[in-house]
Amino acid sequence: MTSDARCDDPVAAVAGGLRPLGWGAPMNAASLQRVLDGLAPPGVVVGHRVISAGDEAALLPPEVASMRSSLPVRRRASGAARFVARQLLSGLGYPSCAIPTGADGAPQWPEGIVGSLAHDDDVAVAAVALARDVAALGIDVEPAEPLPEEMLDLVVTKQERRQLGNDPLTARTLFAAKEAVYKAAYPGDRIFLEFHDIEVDLIEGRAKTKSDRVFTLRYCAAPRIVVLAFA
Ligand SMILES: CC(C)(COP(=O)(O)OP(=O)(O)OC[C@H]1O[C@@H](n2cnc3c(N)ncnc32)[C@H](O)[C@@H]1OP(=O)(O)O)[C@@H](O)C(=O)NCCC(=O)NCCS
């Protein structure tokens, strides 16, 4: 297949002048990337970018047209995530693909690709794979900080509470795992999930949704909480 056949809407290369990964950022981007590479199962590629001023310029016209939020900070994060995703897609033989947002908020990947995007205030991440290798893929990134106390009951089920122990980051890792699972599950079944609709077992590296879909989890807590969910 030619590369043009792989994208519905082949587009010109992203705007130039974007800063290289992690430039001037208060985080060791190389160490985060090493951790992410270690998380990725065979067939999945994961990347990140420290969100930088001007990253909104990485958005391609079909992406801008599809986005509901016009908030500059949100567009910057979405641009950074797509910058990363395009680099990963190029490596899989899908250069210059637009990744617009669907009406439900889910990213629309080129045919033959599964993927997921996430961003916190500082970092954007993307994970992609060929659909023939991986059925479903979700990612989330969170700062390595405890979950606010008032969110605990909303996020953590009675069964999951046994996992909390003394590590202050476990509850936030559960939160990230559920968001990653939701992003992996939604494109296939279009079912809205609450936090308690997903049971996570961090020790086993497994999650199950209320509709009995099972996902494998891989995660890290430093220098960022990042969770990958896949099936
Ligand atoms: C999907 C969702 C969890 C993302 O969380 P968030 O804190 O807004 O933001 P994140 O940075 O983690 O992820 C944002 C990315 O998620 C992706 N996303 C949004 N809706 C999605 C969906 N329905 N399916 C898959 N991915 C989706 C998008 O790529 C988005 O980035 P973009 O706008 O730049 O394209 C949230 O938008 C949502 O829809 N929540 C409702 C369901 C829910 O929260 N249930 C409880 C947890 S299971």
PDBQT file of the ligand as one rigid body, heavy atoms in Angstrom, charges set to zero:
ROOT
HETATM    1  C1  LIG A 301     -11.970  10.680  27.398  1.00  0.00    +0.000 C 
HETATM    2  C2  LIG A 301     -11.772  11.467  28.680  1.00  0.00    +0.000 C 
HETATM    3  C3  LIG A 301     -11.708  10.465  29.845  1.00  0.00    +0.000 C 
HETATM    4  C4  LIG A 301     -10.425  12.200  28.542  1.00  0.00    +0.000 C 
HETATM    5  O1  LIG A 301     -10.038  12.804  29.717  1.00  0.00    +0.000 OA
HETATM    6  P1  LIG A 301      -9.487  14.319  29.820  1.00  0.00    +0.000 P 
HETATM    7  O2  LIG A 301      -9.060  14.486  31.231  1.00  0.00    +0.000 OA
HETATM    8  O3  LIG A 301     -10.476  15.229  29.210  1.00  0.00    +0.000 OA
HETATM    9  O4  LIG A 301      -8.211  14.495  28.916  1.00  0.00    +0.000 OA
HETATM   10  P2  LIG A 301      -6.948  13.594  28.535  1.00  0.00    +0.000 P 
HETATM   11  O5  LIG A 301      -5.827  14.500  28.322  1.00  0.00    +0.000 OA
HETATM   12  O6  LIG A 301      -6.751  12.440  29.468  1.00  0.00    +0.000 OA
HETATM   13  O7  LIG A 301      -7.364  12.974  27.133  1.00  0.00    +0.000 OA
HETATM   14  C5  LIG A 301      -7.781  13.822  26.116  1.00  0.00    +0.000 C 
HETATM   15  C6  LIG A 301      -7.874  12.996  24.860  1.00  0.00    +0.000 C 
HETATM   16  O8  LIG A 301      -8.779  11.909  25.047  1.00  0.00    +0.000 OA
HETATM   17  C7  LIG A 301      -9.235  11.534  23.749  1.00  0.00    +0.000 C 
HETATM   18  N1  LIG A 301     -10.655  11.241  23.860  1.00  0.00    +0.000 N 
HETATM   19  C8  LIG A 301     -11.667  12.096  24.170  1.00  0.00    +0.000 A 
HETATM   20  N2  LIG A 301     -12.836  11.439  24.156  1.00  0.00    +0.000 NA
HETATM   21  C9  LIG A 301     -12.558  10.152  23.843  1.00  0.00    +0.000 A 
HETATM   22  C10 LIG A 301     -13.354   8.976  23.674  1.00  0.00    +0.000 A 
HETATM   23  N3  LIG A 301     -14.676   9.006  23.834  1.00  0.00    +0.000 N 
HETATM   24  N4  LIG A 301     -12.736   7.816  23.341  1.00  0.00    +0.000 NA
HETATM   25  C11 LIG A 301     -11.391   7.765  23.176  1.00  0.00    +0.000 A 
HETATM   26  N5  LIG A 301     -10.572   8.844  23.327  1.00  0.00    +0.000 NA
HETATM   27  C12 LIG A 301     -11.170  10.012  23.640  1.00  0.00    +0.000 A 
HETATM   28  C13 LIG A 301      -8.947  12.685  22.800  1.00  0.00    +0.000 C 
HETATM   29  O9  LIG A 301      -7.920  12.304  21.928  1.00  0.00    +0.000 OA
HETATM   30  C14 LIG A 301      -8.465  13.782  23.736  1.00  0.00    +0.000 C 
HETATM   31  O10 LIG A 301      -7.438  14.584  23.208  1.00  0.00    +0.000 OA
HETATM   32  P3  LIG A 301      -7.752  15.674  22.054  1.00  0.00    +0.000 P 
HETATM   33  O11 LIG A 301      -8.952  16.430  22.514  1.00  0.00    +0.000 OA
HETATM   34  O12 LIG A 301      -6.503  16.459  21.988  1.00  0.00    +0.000 OA
HETATM   35  O13 LIG A 301      -8.006  14.845  20.820  1.00  0.00    +0.000 OA
HETATM   36  C15 LIG A 301     -12.870  12.500  28.942  1.00  0.00    +0.000 C 
HETATM   37  O14 LIG A 301     -12.822  13.497  27.964  1.00  0.00    +0.000 OA
HETATM   38  C16 LIG A 301     -14.260  11.901  28.896  1.00  0.00    +0.000 C 
HETATM   39  O15 LIG A 301     -14.860  11.719  27.843  1.00  0.00    +0.000 OA
HETATM   40  N6  LIG A 301     -14.820  11.625  30.074  1.00  0.00    +0.000 N 
HETATM   41  C17 LIG A 301     -16.138  11.072  30.217  1.00  0.00    +0.000 C 
HETATM   42  C18 LIG A 301     -16.062   9.652  30.699  1.00  0.00    +0.000 C 
HETATM   43  C19 LIG A 301     -15.381   9.551  32.019  1.00  0.00    +0.000 C 
HETATM   44  O16 LIG A 301     -14.597  10.403  32.417  1.00  0.00    +0.000 OA
HETATM   45  N7  LIG A 301     -15.660   8.486  32.763  1.00  0.00    +0.000 N 
HETATM   46  C20 LIG A 301     -14.953   8.248  33.993  1.00  0.00    +0.000 C 
HETATM   47  C21 LIG A 301     -13.608   7.665  33.722  1.00  0.00    +0.000 C 
HETATM   48  S1  LIG A 301     -13.758   6.065  33.066  1.00  0.00    +0.000 SA
ENDROOT
TORSDOF 0
